Amino acid sequence: SSCRVRVRLPTMTDFRSGACACVLYALVLLPSCKGANVTNGTNYTATVWDLNDAPLREVEILFDHNAPVSDVAWSDDGSEFVAASHDESFTRYGPDGSSDFALLNKISVHDDFLTHVAVGSDFVATAGLDDSIYITKESCAPCYAFEMTGVRSLFTSPDGTVLWAADGSILRSWNSSDNFSEFDEISPSLNGSAIISAAYGPNALGADHLVVSVDSGDDGSKLMILNVTGSLVNTVQDMPCAPEHLAMSGAGVSRVVGSCDSNLTLFTISPEGSAPLIQALPLWSAETGLSLTTPIADVAFSHQGDWAAAVTENGTLAIFHMTGLSSDVVPEFSVAYSSEGLTSVTISPDSTRVLAGDMAGSVSLLEIIPPNTSTTTTTTTTTTTTTTT
């Protein structure tokens, strides 16, 4: 059977000397790295894995920002993606005739760090520390501007027509079909609580839903599942903390992945209002095989609900393949990917690619290799029976 190998070499000096600690998928140390392939990373980081078995394959690393990348997002059809940065700009990538993901433009509209980005059907929305949300299109940059202080989350509907933003107390939405001329607000019954983060679940529980992380202070924390009109569908009560990062699956299944500090949790929500199934997802260091205590920087869920991902501030990217019921979730891959630390992650709508931004200002584009497609060879033997009459 094949093994999964992943390791980060702290310096190029260590690499040249052959100092190498490989970690088996089952967290058993291997004595050598023979047979592994080496991919250069940034700032003296090397990632070592068995390319015949890893569920992630590096496609490209893009270096178009000179400050940390704060957020990354795909377009609704997966043909383009955008990265927002602390250098007060965002970059847009897509096909240009010679490359599938060429740099199309780099635009600066904010007066401070960009914190969030979302891609619509014909627009890019960005939020920054200047307490503004800007809407940019091909024809204008920016086209529209809104004041909103302390944006916690920014996302679009699956078809890219509706923009959503959450601050500490409300969720606000704009429709691109009316040129963002009006907005709707959802004010959950917070009773003095604060919204920490929010996410969108396309076709979760048979319809589009929102999940909101709420900090109730001394009364504890909770997750609120709402429909898009604001009606409460279900609540996860008495949580030890309010997840700082949230992502929600779709495709008729309501799974939510949320992070508190270095803890990653999967929630499977029932539409009947019954108690959710709660499962901890393990995160470990690819260098030591030990559980990680580094804060999680971002989480992501595929629209189809088959993959979830998380990145940590120390540069670990973990990807999880969802197989069957929640109890069957398998931690598929974990790798120390960037010595500069990862800041953001997102999965393409068709579940084929992962984007990860980092503190060095680069964006890594990775291809997802579905289980049993990269290493399994099937041999079919045909037996012919001849009947003589």
BALOBA-1460 file (C-alpha; in Angstrom, 3 decimals):
// residues 389
<rec num="1" residu="s" x="0.000" y="0.000" z="0.000"/>
<rec num="2" residu="s" x="1.170" y="3.538" z="-0.697"/>
<rec num="3" residu="c" x="1.960" y="6.052" z="2.016"/>
<rec num="4" residu="r" x="1.241" y="9.760" z="2.278"/>
<rec num="5" residu="v" x="4.322" y="11.826" z="2.943"/>
<rec num="6" residu="r" x="4.409" y="15.474" z="3.876"/>
<rec num="7" residu="v" x="7.043" y="17.553" z="5.595"/>
<rec num="8" residu="r" x="8.282" y="21.108" z="5.797"/>
<rec num="9" residu="l" x="11.986" y="21.752" z="5.835"/>
<rec num="10" residu="p" x="12.667" y="24.853" z="7.977"/>
<rec num="11" residu="t" x="15.618" y="26.115" z="5.920"/>
<rec num="12" residu="m" x="17.329" y="25.354" z="2.670"/>
<rec num="13" residu="t" x="20.432" y="24.485" z="4.698"/>
<rec num="14" residu="d" x="18.519" y="21.686" z="6.392"/>
<rec num="15" residu="f" x="17.374" y="20.473" z="2.989"/>
<rec num="16" residu="r" x="20.870" y="20.337" z="1.559"/>
<rec num="17" residu="s" x="22.124" y="18.443" z="4.584"/>
<rec num="18" residu="g" x="19.425" y="15.847" z="4.121"/>
<rec num="19" residu="a" x="17.740" y="16.557" z="7.456"/>
<rec num="20" residu="c" x="14.237" y="15.334" z="6.800"/>
<rec num="21" residu="a" x="11.435" y="14.146" z="9.074"/>
<rec num="22" residu="c" x="8.617" y="12.550" z="7.147"/>
<rec num="23" residu="v" x="5.200" y="11.927" z="8.650"/>
<rec num="24" residu="l" x="2.987" y="9.032" z="7.641"/>
<rec num="25" residu="y" x="-0.755" y="9.556" z="7.250"/>
<rec num="26" residu="a" x="-1.289" y="7.415" z="10.357"/>
<rec num="27" residu="l" x="1.264" y="9.634" z="12.125"/>
<rec num="28" residu="v" x="4.039" y="7.038" z="12.088"/>
<rec num="29" residu="l" x="7.506" y="8.467" z="11.459"/>
<rec num="30" residu="l" x="9.292" y="7.234" z="8.368"/>
<rec num="31" residu="p" x="13.092" y="6.959" z="8.309"/>
<rec num="32" residu="s" x="13.667" y="8.593" z="4.932"/>
<rec num="33" residu="c" x="12.102" y="10.601" z="2.146"/>
<rec num="34" residu="k" x="13.096" y="8.263" z="-0.646"/>
<rec num="35" residu="g" x="10.696" y="8.362" z="-3.560"/>
<rec num="36" residu="a" x="9.076" y="11.656" z="-2.555"/>
<rec num="37" residu="n" x="8.881" y="14.657" z="-4.820"/>
<rec num="38" residu="v" x="9.965" y="18.144" z="-3.783"/>
<rec num="39" residu="t" x="8.080" y="21.308" z="-4.644"/>
<rec num="40" residu="n" x="9.703" y="24.613" z="-3.808"/>
<rec num="41" residu="g" x="7.672" y="26.903" z="-1.541"/>
<rec num="42" residu="t" x="8.201" y="30.490" z="-0.428"/>
<rec num="43" residu="n" x="10.879" y="31.805" z="1.898"/>
<rec num="44" residu="y" x="12.920" y="28.619" z="2.238"/>
<rec num="45" residu="t" x="9.961" y="26.304" z="2.654"/>
<rec num="46" residu="a" x="9.839" y="22.979" z="0.859"/>
<rec num="47" residu="t" x="6.824" y="20.713" z="0.753"/>
<rec num="48" residu="v" x="7.547" y="17.010" z="0.323"/>
<rec num="49" residu="w" x="4.823" y="14.592" z="-0.637"/>
<rec num="50" residu="d" x="4.102" y="11.549" z="-2.727"/>
<rec num="51" residu="l" x="2.519" y="13.094" z="-5.797"/>
<rec num="52" residu="n" x="1.001" y="9.757" z="-6.736"/>
<rec num="53" residu="d" x="-1.117" y="9.686" z="-3.591"/>
<rec num="54" residu="a" x="-1.681" y="13.229" z="-2.307"/>
<rec num="55" residu="p" x="-5.207" y="14.612" z="-2.757"/>
<rec num="56" residu="l" x="-3.728" y="18.051" z="-3.512"/>
<rec num="57" residu="r" x="-1.455" y="18.976" z="-6.386"/>
<rec num="58" residu="e" x="0.140" y="22.390" z="-6.691"/>
<rec num="59" residu="v" x="-0.825" y="24.090" z="-9.957"/>
<rec num="60" residu="e" x="0.659" y="27.549" z="-9.542"/>
<rec num="61" residu="i" x="1.811" y="30.129" z="-6.986"/>
<rec num="62" residu="l" x="0.959" y="33.741" z="-7.841"/>
<rec num="63" residu="f" x="3.046" y="36.612" z="-6.497"/>
<rec num="64" residu="d" x="1.164" y="39.843" z="-7.239"/>
<rec num="65" residu="h" x="0.824" y="41.461" z="-3.805"/>
<rec num="66" residu="n" x="3.463" y="43.063" z="-1.596"/>
<rec num="67" residu="a" x="1.534" y="42.601" z="1.661"/>
<rec num="68" residu="p" x="-0.445" y="39.750" z="3.240"/>
<rec num="69" residu="v" x="-3.388" y="38.326" z="1.319"/>
<rec num="70" residu="s" x="-6.410" y="38.703" z="3.591"/>
<rec num="71" residu="d" x="-9.097" y="36.873" z="1.612"/>
<rec num="72" residu="v" x="-9.650" y="34.827" z="-1.566"/>
<rec num="73" residu="a" x="-12.859" y="34.025" z="-3.454"/>
<rec num="74" residu="w" x="-14.036" y="32.187" z="-6.591"/>
<rec num="75" residu="s" x="-16.551" y="33.422" z="-9.126"/>
<rec num="76" residu="d" x="-19.890" y="31.616" z="-9.173"/>
<rec num="77" residu="d" x="-18.905" y="29.568" z="-12.257"/>
<rec num="78" residu="g" x="-15.313" y="28.882" z="-11.126"/>
<rec num="79" residu="s" x="-13.742" y="30.548" z="-14.158"/>
<rec num="80" residu="e" x="-12.155" y="33.402" z="-12.176"/>
<rec num="81" residu="f" x="-10.900" y="34.102" z="-8.687"/>
<rec num="82" residu="v" x="-9.947" y="37.197" z="-6.724"/>
<rec num="83" residu="a" x="-7.464" y="37.902" z="-3.923"/>
<rec num="84" residu="a" x="-7.702" y="40.861" z="-1.504"/>
<rec num="85" residu="s" x="-4.638" y="42.207" z="0.266"/>
<rec num="86" residu="h" x="-3.344" y="44.514" z="2.960"/>
<rec num="87" residu="d" x="-1.654" y="46.489" z="0.198"/>
<rec num="88" residu="e" x="-5.117" y="48.119" z="-0.325"/>
<rec num="89" residu="s" x="-5.710" y="46.344" z="-3.645"/>
<rec num="90" residu="f" x="-7.321" y="43.237" z="-5.067"/>
<rec num="91" residu="t" x="-6.200" y="41.098" z="-7.988"/>
<rec num="92" residu="r" x="-8.481" y="39.296" z="-10.435"/>
<rec num="93" residu="y" x="-7.386" y="36.152" z="-12.278"/>
<rec num="94" residu="g" x="-9.005" y="34.342" z="-15.183"/>
<rec num="95" residu="p" x="-8.546" y="33.092" z="-18.752"/>
<rec num="96" residu="d" x="-6.802" y="35.443" z="-21.196"/>
<rec num="97" residu="g" x="-6.319" y="33.116" z="-24.167"/>
<rec num="98" residu="s" x="-2.897" y="31.888" z="-23.089"/>
<rec num="99" residu="s" x="-3.554" y="30.876" z="-19.483"/>
<rec num="100" residu="d" x="-6.601" y="29.727" z="-17.531"/>
<rec num="101" residu="f" x="-5.665" y="31.911" z="-14.553"/>
<rec num="102" residu="a" x="-3.723" y="34.914" z="-15.812"/>
<rec num="103" residu="l" x="-3.622" y="38.199" z="-13.907"/>
<rec num="104" residu="l" x="-6.439" y="40.222" z="-15.504"/>
<rec num="105" residu="n" x="-6.111" y="43.360" z="-13.389"/>
<rec num="106" residu="k" x="-5.023" y="44.781" z="-10.052"/>
<rec num="107" residu="i" x="-7.319" y="47.447" z="-8.620"/>
<rec num="108" residu="s" x="-7.042" y="49.790" z="-5.639"/>
<rec num="109" residu="v" x="-10.215" y="51.464" z="-4.363"/>
<rec num="110" residu="h" x="-9.783" y="51.430" z="-0.560"/>
<rec num="111" residu="d" x="-7.783" y="53.712" z="1.722"/>
<rec num="112" residu="d" x="-6.822" y="50.958" z="4.154"/>
<rec num="113" residu="f" x="-6.263" y="47.200" z="4.417"/>
<rec num="114" residu="l" x="-8.752" y="45.025" z="2.557"/>
<rec num="115" residu="t" x="-10.290" y="42.436" z="4.878"/>
<rec num="116" residu="h" x="-12.866" y="40.591" z="2.739"/>
<rec num="117" residu="v" x="-13.666" y="39.919" z="-0.908"/>
<rec num="118" residu="a" x="-16.590" y="38.303" z="-2.735"/>
<rec num="119" residu="v" x="-17.177" y="37.700" z="-6.438"/>
<rec num="120" residu="g" x="-20.586" y="38.171" z="-8.046"/>
<rec num="121" residu="s" x="-21.966" y="37.429" z="-11.487"/>
<rec num="122" residu="d" x="-20.556" y="40.673" z="-12.937"/>
<rec num="123" residu="f" x="-18.925" y="42.419" z="-9.980"/>
<rec num="124" residu="v" x="-16.299" y="42.174" z="-7.248"/>
<rec num="125" residu="a" x="-17.170" y="43.343" z="-3.727"/>
<rec num="126" residu="t" x="-14.491" y="44.286" z="-1.212"/>
<rec num="127" residu="a" x="-14.586" y="45.385" z="2.430"/>
<rec num="128" residu="g" x="-11.782" y="47.150" z="4.253"/>
<rec num="129" residu="l" x="-10.675" y="48.736" z="7.484"/>
<rec num="130" residu="d" x="-11.838" y="52.069" z="6.063"/>
<rec num="131" residu="d" x="-15.395" y="50.950" z="7.001"/>
<rec num="132" residu="s" x="-16.429" y="50.782" z="3.361"/>
<rec num="133" residu="i" x="-17.751" y="48.202" z="0.936"/>
<rec num="134" residu="y" x="-16.957" y="48.872" z="-2.721"/>
<rec num="135" residu="i" x="-18.549" y="47.301" z="-5.788"/>
<rec num="136" residu="t" x="-16.259" y="47.112" z="-8.825"/>
<rec num="137" residu="k" x="-17.180" y="46.127" z="-12.371"/>
<rec num="138" residu="e" x="-15.355" y="46.011" z="-15.686"/>
<rec num="139" residu="s" x="-16.804" y="49.404" z="-16.586"/>
<rec num="140" residu="c" x="-16.075" y="51.249" z="-13.341"/>
<rec num="141" residu="a" x="-13.849" y="51.052" z="-10.270"/>
<rec num="142" residu="p" x="-15.587" y="51.546" z="-7.998"/>
<rec num="143" residu="c" x="-19.157" y="51.645" z="-9.233"/>
<rec num="144" residu="y" x="-20.881" y="51.779" z="-5.853"/>
<rec num="145" residu="a" x="-19.782" y="52.418" z="-2.277"/>
<rec num="146" residu="f" x="-21.498" y="51.687" z="1.049"/>
<rec num="147" residu="e" x="-20.551" y="52.538" z="4.601"/>
<rec num="148" residu="m" x="-20.496" y="49.578" z="6.967"/>
<rec num="149" residu="t" x="-18.365" y="49.496" z="10.093"/>
<rec num="150" residu="g" x="-16.623" y="46.360" z="11.279"/>
<rec num="151" residu="v" x="-17.568" y="43.927" z="8.512"/>
<rec num="152" residu="r" x="-17.225" y="40.376" z="9.856"/>
<rec num="153" residu="s" x="-18.224" y="38.417" z="6.736"/>
<rec num="154" residu="l" x="-18.796" y="39.123" z="3.035"/>
<rec num="155" residu="f" x="-20.233" y="36.614" z="0.537"/>
<rec num="156" residu="t" x="-22.580" y="36.209" z="-2.437"/>
<rec num="157" residu="s" x="-25.455" y="33.920" z="-3.305"/>
<rec num="158" residu="p" x="-24.493" y="30.904" z="-5.454"/>
<rec num="159" residu="d" x="-25.740" y="32.574" z="-8.639"/>
<rec num="160" residu="g" x="-23.694" y="35.679" z="-7.877"/>
<rec num="161" residu="t" x="-26.627" y="38.107" z="-7.942"/>
<rec num="162" residu="v" x="-27.014" y="38.908" z="-4.229"/>
<rec num="163" residu="l" x="-24.276" y="40.332" z="-2.001"/>
<rec num="164" residu="w" x="-24.374" y="39.680" z="1.738"/>
<rec num="165" residu="a" x="-22.414" y="41.397" z="4.522"/>
<rec num="166" residu="a" x="-22.472" y="40.934" z="8.282"/>
<rec num="167" residu="d" x="-21.249" y="43.254" z="11.016"/>
<rec num="168" residu="g" x="-21.619" y="42.826" z="14.766"/>
<rec num="169" residu="s" x="-25.395" y="43.167" z="14.819"/>
<rec num="170" residu="i" x="-27.015" y="42.767" z="11.375"/>
<rec num="171" residu="l" x="-26.883" y="40.956" z="8.054"/>
<rec num="172" residu="r" x="-27.411" y="43.182" z="5.040"/>
<rec num="173" residu="s" x="-28.036" y="42.163" z="1.421"/>
<rec num="174" residu="w" x="-27.989" y="43.990" z="-1.914"/>
<rec num="175" residu="n" x="-29.313" y="42.717" z="-5.253"/>
<rec num="176" residu="s" x="-27.233" y="43.402" z="-8.337"/>
<rec num="177" residu="s" x="-30.336" y="43.258" z="-10.557"/>
<rec num="178" residu="d" x="-31.464" y="46.652" z="-9.225"/>
<rec num="179" residu="n" x="-27.908" y="48.081" z="-9.332"/>
<rec num="180" residu="f" x="-27.512" y="47.801" z="-5.551"/>
<rec num="181" residu="s" x="-29.934" y="50.705" z="-5.135"/>
<rec num="182" residu="e" x="-31.602" y="49.255" z="-2.033"/>
<rec num="183" residu="f" x="-30.680" y="46.805" z="0.673"/>
<rec num="184" residu="d" x="-32.506" y="44.431" z="2.998"/>
<rec num="185" residu="e" x="-31.533" y="43.805" z="6.591"/>
<rec num="186" residu="i" x="-31.853" y="40.796" z="8.845"/>
<rec num="187" residu="s" x="-31.549" y="41.521" z="12.552"/>
<rec num="188" residu="p" x="-31.546" y="38.203" z="14.417"/>
<rec num="189" residu="s" x="-32.937" y="38.158" z="17.949"/>
<rec num="190" residu="l" x="-29.558" y="38.705" z="19.539"/>
<rec num="191" residu="n" x="-30.696" y="40.109" z="22.912"/>
<rec num="192" residu="g" x="-27.464" y="41.975" z="23.371"/>
<rec num="193" residu="s" x="-25.318" y="39.297" z="21.701"/>
<rec num="194" residu="a" x="-22.831" y="40.019" z="18.921"/>
<rec num="195" residu="i" x="-22.469" y="38.439" z="15.488"/>
<rec num="196" residu="i" x="-18.962" y="36.997" z="15.136"/>
<rec num="197" residu="s" x="-19.186" y="35.529" z="11.620"/>
<rec num="198" residu="a" x="-21.681" y="34.330" z="9.026"/>
<rec num="199" residu="a" x="-21.777" y="32.112" z="5.947"/>
<rec num="200" residu="y" x="-24.093" y="31.029" z="3.121"/>
<rec num="201" residu="g" x="-25.270" y="27.471" z="2.469"/>
<rec num="202" residu="p" x="-26.417" y="26.950" z="-1.140"/>
<rec num="203" residu="n" x="-29.325" y="24.501" z="-1.210"/>
<rec num="204" residu="a" x="-28.599" y="23.416" z="2.347"/>
<rec num="205" residu="l" x="-31.583" y="21.573" z="3.847"/>
<rec num="206" residu="g" x="-33.293" y="21.791" z="0.467"/>
<rec num="207" residu="a" x="-33.078" y="25.592" z="0.208"/>
<rec num="208" residu="d" x="-30.527" y="28.365" z="0.627"/>
<rec num="209" residu="h" x="-29.715" y="29.136" z="4.261"/>
<rec num="210" residu="l" x="-27.491" y="31.351" z="6.378"/>
<rec num="211" residu="v" x="-25.474" y="30.302" z="9.413"/>
<rec num="212" residu="v" x="-24.562" y="32.933" z="11.993"/>
<rec num="213" residu="s" x="-22.086" y="32.597" z="14.861"/>
<rec num="214" residu="v" x="-23.239" y="34.544" z="17.925"/>
<rec num="215" residu="d" x="-21.358" y="35.442" z="21.115"/>
<rec num="216" residu="s" x="-23.770" y="35.808" z="24.026"/>
<rec num="217" residu="g" x="-21.184" y="36.730" z="26.632"/>
<rec num="218" residu="d" x="-21.907" y="35.128" z="30.000"/>
<rec num="219" residu="d" x="-24.883" y="33.318" z="28.460"/>
<rec num="220" residu="g" x="-22.621" y="31.308" z="26.164"/>
<rec num="221" residu="s" x="-22.355" y="31.137" z="22.390"/>
<rec num="222" residu="k" x="-24.507" y="29.619" z="19.688"/>
<rec num="223" residu="l" x="-24.975" y="28.992" z="15.975"/>
<rec num="224" residu="m" x="-28.177" y="30.247" z="14.361"/>
<rec num="225" residu="i" x="-29.425" y="28.671" z="11.109"/>
<rec num="226" residu="l" x="-31.668" y="31.124" z="9.228"/>
<rec num="227" residu="n" x="-33.441" y="31.053" z="5.913"/>
<rec num="228" residu="v" x="-32.655" y="33.932" z="3.568"/>
<rec num="229" residu="t" x="-35.630" y="35.934" z="4.840"/>
<rec num="230" residu="g" x="-34.320" y="35.796" z="8.406"/>
<rec num="231" residu="s" x="-36.599" y="33.147" z="9.921"/>
<rec num="232" residu="l" x="-34.889" y="30.906" z="12.472"/>
<rec num="233" residu="v" x="-34.606" y="27.252" z="11.376"/>
<rec num="234" residu="n" x="-32.403" y="25.725" z="14.069"/>
<rec num="235" residu="t" x="-30.014" y="26.710" z="16.846"/>
<rec num="236" residu="v" x="-26.894" y="25.079" z="18.272"/>
<rec num="237" residu="q" x="-26.880" y="26.193" z="21.920"/>
<rec num="238" residu="d" x="-24.343" y="26.297" z="24.755"/>
<rec num="239" residu="m" x="-21.205" y="26.247" z="22.647"/>
<rec num="240" residu="p" x="-17.849" y="26.798" z="24.424"/>
<rec num="241" residu="c" x="-17.073" y="29.659" z="22.043"/>
<rec num="242" residu="a" x="-18.496" y="31.432" z="19.015"/>
<rec num="243" residu="p" x="-16.702" y="30.224" z="15.858"/>
<rec num="244" residu="e" x="-14.586" y="33.012" z="14.383"/>
<rec num="245" residu="h" x="-14.653" y="31.428" z="10.928"/>
<rec num="246" residu="l" x="-17.609" y="29.627" z="9.365"/>
<rec num="247" residu="a" x="-18.376" y="27.780" z="6.156"/>
<rec num="248" residu="m" x="-21.560" y="25.962" z="5.181"/>
<rec num="249" residu="s" x="-22.042" y="23.166" z="2.671"/>
<rec num="250" residu="g" x="-24.850" y="22.748" z="0.188"/>
<rec num="251" residu="a" x="-26.252" y="20.096" z="-2.156"/>
<rec num="252" residu="g" x="-29.167" y="19.350" z="0.162"/>
<rec num="253" residu="v" x="-26.969" y="18.584" z="3.200"/>
<rec num="254" residu="s" x="-26.461" y="21.084" z="5.999"/>
<rec num="255" residu="r" x="-22.937" y="20.747" z="7.310"/>
<rec num="256" residu="v" x="-21.173" y="23.644" z="8.978"/>
<rec num="257" residu="v" x="-17.472" y="23.796" z="9.748"/>
<rec num="258" residu="g" x="-16.395" y="26.351" z="12.330"/>
<rec num="259" residu="s" x="-13.207" y="27.240" z="14.175"/>
<rec num="260" residu="c" x="-12.466" y="28.506" z="17.656"/>
<rec num="261" residu="d" x="-8.773" y="29.282" z="18.154"/>
<rec num="262" residu="s" x="-7.070" y="26.001" z="17.153"/>
<rec num="263" residu="n" x="-10.189" y="23.802" z="17.369"/>
<rec num="264" residu="l" x="-12.092" y="22.763" z="14.255"/>
<rec num="265" residu="t" x="-15.645" y="21.424" z="14.567"/>
<rec num="266" residu="l" x="-18.125" y="19.926" z="12.100"/>
<rec num="267" residu="f" x="-21.860" y="20.381" z="12.707"/>
<rec num="268" residu="t" x="-24.497" y="18.416" z="10.825"/>
<rec num="269" residu="i" x="-27.796" y="20.291" z="11.173"/>
<rec num="270" residu="s" x="-31.198" y="18.616" z="11.026"/>
<rec num="271" residu="p" x="-34.084" y="20.456" z="9.356"/>
<rec num="272" residu="e" x="-36.508" y="19.184" z="11.993"/>
<rec num="273" residu="g" x="-34.908" y="21.310" z="14.695"/>
<rec num="274" residu="s" x="-33.433" y="18.347" z="16.550"/>
<rec num="275" residu="a" x="-29.998" y="18.438" z="18.129"/>
<rec num="276" residu="p" x="-27.175" y="18.582" z="15.582"/>
<rec num="277" residu="l" x="-24.469" y="15.981" z="15.253"/>
<rec num="278" residu="i" x="-21.215" y="17.576" z="16.456"/>
<rec num="279" residu="q" x="-17.806" y="16.168" z="15.543"/>
<rec num="280" residu="a" x="-14.273" y="17.443" z="16.173"/>
<rec num="281" residu="l" x="-12.002" y="17.436" z="13.119"/>
<rec num="282" residu="p" x="-8.368" y="16.691" z="13.973"/>
<rec num="283" residu="l" x="-5.571" y="19.009" z="12.949"/>
<rec num="284" residu="w" x="-1.963" y="17.948" z="13.326"/>
<rec num="285" residu="s" x="1.446" y="19.209" z="12.394"/>
<rec num="286" residu="a" x="3.007" y="17.645" z="9.325"/>
<rec num="287" residu="e" x="6.407" y="18.234" z="10.928"/>
<rec num="288" residu="t" x="5.863" y="16.559" z="14.290"/>
<rec num="289" residu="g" x="2.685" y="14.505" z="13.982"/>
<rec num="290" residu="l" x="1.346" y="16.277" z="17.091"/>
<rec num="291" residu="s" x="-1.968" y="18.082" z="17.440"/>
<rec num="292" residu="l" x="-1.844" y="21.713" z="16.391"/>
<rec num="293" residu="t" x="-2.360" y="24.538" z="18.861"/>
<rec num="294" residu="t" x="-1.868" y="27.333" z="16.331"/>
<rec num="295" residu="p" x="-4.960" y="29.507" z="15.679"/>
<rec num="296" residu="i" x="-7.012" y="28.670" z="12.610"/>
<rec num="297" residu="a" x="-7.002" y="31.520" z="10.093"/>
<rec num="298" residu="d" x="-9.868" y="30.474" z="7.795"/>
<rec num="299" residu="v" x="-12.177" y="27.597" z="6.805"/>
<rec num="300" residu="a" x="-13.987" y="26.643" z="3.600"/>
<rec num="301" residu="f" x="-16.646" y="24.244" z="2.348"/>
<rec num="302" residu="s" x="-17.336" y="23.169" z="-1.221"/>
<rec num="303" residu="h" x="-20.778" y="23.940" z="-2.619"/>
<rec num="304" residu="q" x="-21.348" y="20.233" z="-3.179"/>
<rec num="305" residu="g" x="-20.500" y="19.454" z="0.432"/>
<rec num="306" residu="d" x="-17.846" y="16.870" z="-0.403"/>
<rec num="307" residu="w" x="-14.733" y="18.776" z="0.732"/>
<rec num="308" residu="a" x="-13.868" y="21.059" z="3.654"/>
<rec num="309" residu="a" x="-10.591" y="22.882" z="4.253"/>
<rec num="310" residu="a" x="-8.863" y="24.862" z="6.986"/>
<rec num="311" residu="v" x="-5.639" y="26.855" z="7.173"/>
<rec num="312" residu="t" x="-3.663" y="27.840" z="10.251"/>
<rec num="313" residu="e" x="-1.448" y="30.784" z="11.053"/>
<rec num="314" residu="n" x="1.643" y="28.555" z="11.174"/>
<rec num="315" residu="g" x="1.152" y="27.537" z="7.541"/>
<rec num="316" residu="t" x="-0.740" y="24.231" z="7.755"/>
<rec num="317" residu="l" x="-3.421" y="23.467" z="5.190"/>
<rec num="318" residu="a" x="-5.796" y="20.633" z="6.085"/>
<rec num="319" residu="i" x="-8.357" y="19.239" z="3.685"/>
<rec num="320" residu="f" x="-11.142" y="16.826" z="4.626"/>
<rec num="321" residu="h" x="-13.090" y="14.553" z="2.330"/>
<rec num="322" residu="m" x="-16.711" y="14.109" z="3.374"/>
<rec num="323" residu="t" x="-17.762" y="10.528" z="2.755"/>
<rec num="324" residu="g" x="-21.339" y="9.551" z="3.521"/>
<rec num="325" residu="l" x="-22.610" y="10.504" z="6.938"/>
<rec num="326" residu="s" x="-20.831" y="12.885" z="9.263"/>
<rec num="327" residu="s" x="-19.447" y="9.975" z="11.261"/>
<rec num="328" residu="d" x="-17.602" y="8.866" z="8.130"/>
<rec num="329" residu="v" x="-15.664" y="12.095" z="7.633"/>
<rec num="330" residu="v" x="-12.038" y="11.304" z="6.911"/>
<rec num="331" residu="p" x="-9.125" y="13.736" z="7.402"/>
<rec num="332" residu="e" x="-7.695" y="13.282" z="3.946"/>
<rec num="333" residu="f" x="-4.576" y="15.434" z="3.952"/>
<rec num="334" residu="s" x="-2.532" y="17.799" z="6.113"/>
<rec num="335" residu="v" x="0.609" y="19.601" z="5.017"/>
<rec num="336" residu="a" x="2.790" y="22.442" z="6.277"/>
<rec num="337" residu="y" x="2.491" y="24.482" z="3.132"/>
<rec num="338" residu="s" x="3.852" y="27.996" z="3.746"/>
<rec num="339" residu="s" x="6.413" y="29.193" z="6.263"/>
<rec num="340" residu="e" x="4.905" y="32.682" z="6.106"/>
<rec num="341" residu="g" x="1.595" y="31.434" z="7.481"/>
<rec num="342" residu="l" x="-1.680" y="30.952" z="5.646"/>
<rec num="343" residu="t" x="-4.442" y="33.531" z="5.970"/>
<rec num="344" residu="s" x="-7.359" y="32.434" z="3.802"/>
<rec num="345" residu="v" x="-8.757" y="29.474" z="1.897"/>
<rec num="346" residu="t" x="-11.630" y="28.725" z="-0.491"/>
<rec num="347" residu="i" x="-12.769" y="25.781" z="-2.621"/>
<rec num="348" residu="s" x="-13.972" y="26.151" z="-6.205"/>
<rec num="349" residu="p" x="-17.707" y="25.615" z="-6.884"/>
<rec num="350" residu="d" x="-17.017" y="22.348" z="-8.744"/>
<rec num="351" residu="s" x="-14.792" y="20.974" z="-5.943"/>
<rec num="352" residu="t" x="-11.734" y="20.647" z="-8.180"/>
<rec num="353" residu="r" x="-9.418" y="23.392" z="-6.866"/>
<rec num="354" residu="v" x="-8.329" y="25.090" z="-3.644"/>
<rec num="355" residu="l" x="-7.017" y="28.633" z="-3.226"/>
<rec num="356" residu="a" x="-4.871" y="29.624" z="-0.260"/>
<rec num="357" residu="g" x="-3.533" y="33.091" z="0.526"/>
<rec num="358" residu="d" x="-0.574" y="33.726" z="2.817"/>
<rec num="359" residu="m" x="1.286" y="36.351" z="4.805"/>
<rec num="360" residu="a" x="3.918" y="36.719" z="2.071"/>
<rec num="361" residu="g" x="1.319" y="38.140" z="-0.327"/>
<rec num="362" residu="s" x="1.101" y="35.085" z="-2.559"/>
<rec num="363" residu="v" x="-1.838" y="32.919" z="-3.621"/>
<rec num="364" residu="s" x="-1.425" y="29.178" z="-4.113"/>
<rec num="365" residu="l" x="-3.675" y="27.394" z="-6.605"/>
<rec num="366" residu="l" x="-4.028" y="23.680" z="-5.838"/>
<rec num="367" residu="e" x="-5.852" y="20.919" z="-7.666"/>
<rec num="368" residu="i" x="-7.961" y="18.452" z="-5.663"/>
<rec num="369" residu="i" x="-7.346" y="14.824" z="-6.589"/>
<rec num="370" residu="p" x="-10.488" y="12.802" z="-5.756"/>
<rec num="371" residu="p" x="-9.902" y="9.641" z="-3.671"/>
<rec num="372" residu="n" x="-8.910" y="6.492" z="-5.558"/>
<rec num="373" residu="t" x="-8.369" y="8.311" z="-8.849"/>
<rec num="374" residu="s" x="-4.642" y="9.076" z="-8.605"/>
<rec num="375" residu="t" x="-3.222" y="5.743" z="-7.499"/>
<rec num="376" residu="t" x="-5.741" y="3.048" z="-8.284"/>
<rec num="377" residu="t" x="-5.409" y="1.082" z="-11.483"/>
<rec num="378" residu="t" x="-8.267" y="-1.174" z="-12.391"/>
<rec num="379" residu="t" x="-7.657" y="-4.238" z="-14.506"/>
<rec num="380" residu="t" x="-10.623" y="-5.918" z="-16.125"/>
<rec num="381" residu="t" x="-10.414" y="-9.527" z="-17.246"/>
<rec num="382" residu="t" x="-12.970" y="-10.767" z="-19.730"/>
<rec num="383" residu="t" x="-13.805" y="-14.432" z="-19.850"/>
<rec num="384" residu="t" x="-15.455" y="-15.783" z="-22.967"/>
<rec num="385" residu="t" x="-17.552" y="-18.913" z="-22.752"/>
<rec num="386" residu="t" x="-18.120" y="-20.880" z="-25.929"/>
<rec num="387" residu="t" x="-21.098" y="-23.147" z="-26.140"/>
<rec num="388" residu="t" x="-21.017" y="-25.988" z="-28.610"/>
<rec num="389" residu="t" x="-24.274" y="-27.252" z="-29.930"/>
